[in-house]
Amino acid sequence: MATKEISCVEIWRELSNYIDDEAEPALRQRMDEHFKTCKHCVAVLDGTRNVIRLVGDGRAFDMPAGFSERLKASLARKLGG
């Protein structure tokens, strides 16, 4: 049986669960298939993992002024919220 395709927006919404290995097996399979063909989502996945590594490193660093607000606005636009 063919795997039902998943959209980029669905990928972004479930990315945390995927990284934390908490996505349901069927969803994880759909996401894995999507990553095989979508370079943009692979870049988002890799970037998110890099941020997690940086934050988990334990070293503190200051973000540029307004970064948090710009990030939230960008995510809201991308996720349709």
C-alpha positions as CSV (number, residue, x, y, z in Angstrom):
1,M,0.0,0.0,0.0
2,A,1.3,3.5,-0.9
3,T,2.2,5.9,1.8
4,K,-0.1,9.0,1.9
5,E,1.9,12.1,1.1
6,I,2.4,14.7,3.8
7,S,2.6,18.5,3.3
8,C,5.5,20.7,4.4
9,V,3.3,22.4,6.9
10,E,2.4,19.1,8.5
11,I,6.1,18.3,8.7
12,W,6.8,21.6,10.4
13,R,4.0,21.0,12.9
14,E,5.3,17.6,13.8
15,L,9.0,18.2,13.6
16,S,9.5,18.3,17.4
17,N,7.7,15.0,17.8
18,Y,9.9,13.5,15.0
19,I,13.1,14.8,16.6
20,D,12.1,13.5,20.0
21,D,11.1,10.2,18.5
22,E,7.6,10.6,19.7
23,A,5.8,10.6,16.3
24,E,3.5,7.7,15.7
25,P,5.2,5.0,13.4
26,A,2.9,5.7,10.5
27,L,3.5,9.4,10.7
28,R,7.2,9.0,11.1
29,Q,7.2,6.8,7.9
30,R,5.3,9.5,6.0
31,M,7.8,12.1,7.2
32,D,10.8,10.0,6.3
33,E,9.4,9.6,2.8
34,H,8.8,13.3,2.5
35,F,12.4,14.1,3.6
36,K,13.7,11.9,0.7
37,T,12.3,14.4,-1.8
38,C,12.0,17.7,-0.1
39,K,15.3,19.5,0.3
40,H,13.6,22.5,2.1
41,C,12.2,20.3,4.9
42,V,15.5,18.5,5.2
43,A,17.1,21.9,5.7
44,V,14.5,22.8,8.3
45,L,15.1,19.5,10.1
46,D,18.9,20.0,10.0
47,G,18.6,23.6,11.2
48,T,16.3,22.6,14.1
49,R,18.7,19.9,15.2
50,N,21.6,22.4,15.0
51,V,19.7,24.8,17.2
52,I,18.9,22.1,19.7
53,R,22.6,21.2,19.8
54,L,23.6,24.8,20.4
55,V,21.1,25.4,23.1
56,G,21.9,22.0,24.7
57,D,25.6,22.9,24.7
58,G,25.1,24.9,27.9
59,R,26.9,28.0,26.7
60,A,24.8,31.1,26.8
61,F,24.9,33.6,24.0
62,D,22.8,36.7,23.3
63,M,20.5,36.8,20.4
64,P,20.3,40.0,18.3
65,A,17.7,42.6,19.4
66,G,14.2,41.7,18.1
67,F,15.2,38.1,17.0
68,S,12.6,36.4,19.1
69,E,9.7,38.6,17.7
70,R,11.0,38.1,14.1
71,L,11.2,34.3,14.6
72,K,7.7,34.1,16.0
73,A,6.2,36.2,13.2
74,S,8.0,34.2,10.6
75,L,6.8,30.9,12.0
76,A,3.2,32.2,12.3
77,R,3.3,33.3,8.6
78,K,4.6,29.9,7.5
79,L,2.1,27.9,9.6
80,G,-0.8,30.0,8.6
81,G,-1.4,31.4,12.0
